[in-house]
Structures are given as structure tokens and as C-alpha cells.
Amino acid sequence: MRQASRVQRASAVTVRAVKVSVGDLKKADLEGKRVFVRADLNVPMDKAGNVTDDTRIRAAIPTLKYLLDNGAKVLLTSHLVRRSSAK
């Protein structure tokens, strides 16, 4: 029997992704589902790299807790912009 080519194997994979807002989370059956969360966690930091205001981090916690408490497998992503004061 001939092995499937890389293209044939890749085309056999089906990925289902649905964009959902936080307001829709209570409607969802989260048990065992993978949930991709993109959070805006850009926070101000001092010169030593210490977070000076964690408001955005704290704001994400209830959503993450809800997902985890309802059996979701959470993938949390963000990015950090390091702004230079010199322009």
C-alpha cells in the first residue's frame, strides 16, 4: 500500500474554529474543548521590567477562571510591546 503524500495527509485534517465573544461563553459547552484566548496584556513597566499597573492582567482572570472551571483547555496568548522613550 502506498503512503499518502504530505499534501494528502494535511488535507485530511479538519480544524474547526469559531470566534466567540466573552458574552457568548455561558452558552457554550466548554468541557474538554480547546479555547484560544487572545488577551491584551500590554502593561506598563518600569526600567527594571517590573509591572507598574496590572489592571489588564487582573481583568483577564475572571474569563480564564470561568473557562478552566468549566473544563476548557485554555491556550492564552498575548504579546508585549516594549516602547522606547527615544523618538
N, C-alpha and C positions, 0 to 999 in steps of 0.2 A: 504494500500500500504506500502511495506517495505522500510525503509530508506536505502539509499546507505551507504556502509561502507566507512570509511575514505580513504581506498586504492582506492575504486571505484571513489570517488569524486576527489581525487588527479589525477587519470589517465585521468579524463575528462578535465583537464586544459591543454591548449596548450600554450606554450611560444615560441615566435619567436624572436630570437636574431641574428643579423647579425653584424659581426665585420667590421667596416668601418674605413678607414684612413681619415685623415684631407683632403687629396686631393680629396676624393670622396664626400665630403659634398655638393658641389654645385650641384651634380647630384641628390641628394636625395630630396624627398618631405617631408619636416620636420613638416609641420603643424599638430599639435596635437599628434605627435609621442613622445614617451619617449626615451630619448637619454642618455645612460650611458657613462659618460666621466671619464676615469681614468687618472688623471694628476699627473706628478711627481712634487710635490710641496715641496720636501725636501729643505729647505732653511737654510742658516747659521744663527745662533742666538748667541747673547752674553749670558753671565752668568745669566742675569736678564730675559732671554726669549724673548728679543726684536729681531725682524728680522733685520739682518745687510745687507742683499742683497736680494731684492725682484724680481730679474730678472725672475725667474721661474714663479712666480705669475703673473707678468705683461705679460709674454709670453702666458699664457693661456687665457687672457682676450679676444683677438680677436675671438678665436674659440667659447668661451662661448657667446659672444655678437652676433655672427652670428647665432648660434643656437636659442637663445632667440628671436632675431629679426625676425626669420623665423617661429616662432610659436612652437618651440620644448619645451617639458617639460624636463628640464635638471636635471639629478642626477649626481652631481660632487663628486667624491671620490678621496682620496689620503691617504697617511699615512705619519707620521712624525717619523723619526729615531732620537732618542736622543743619540748622540755619547758621550761616556765617554772619557775624555782625559787620564785617567789612564789605562795603559795596562799591 
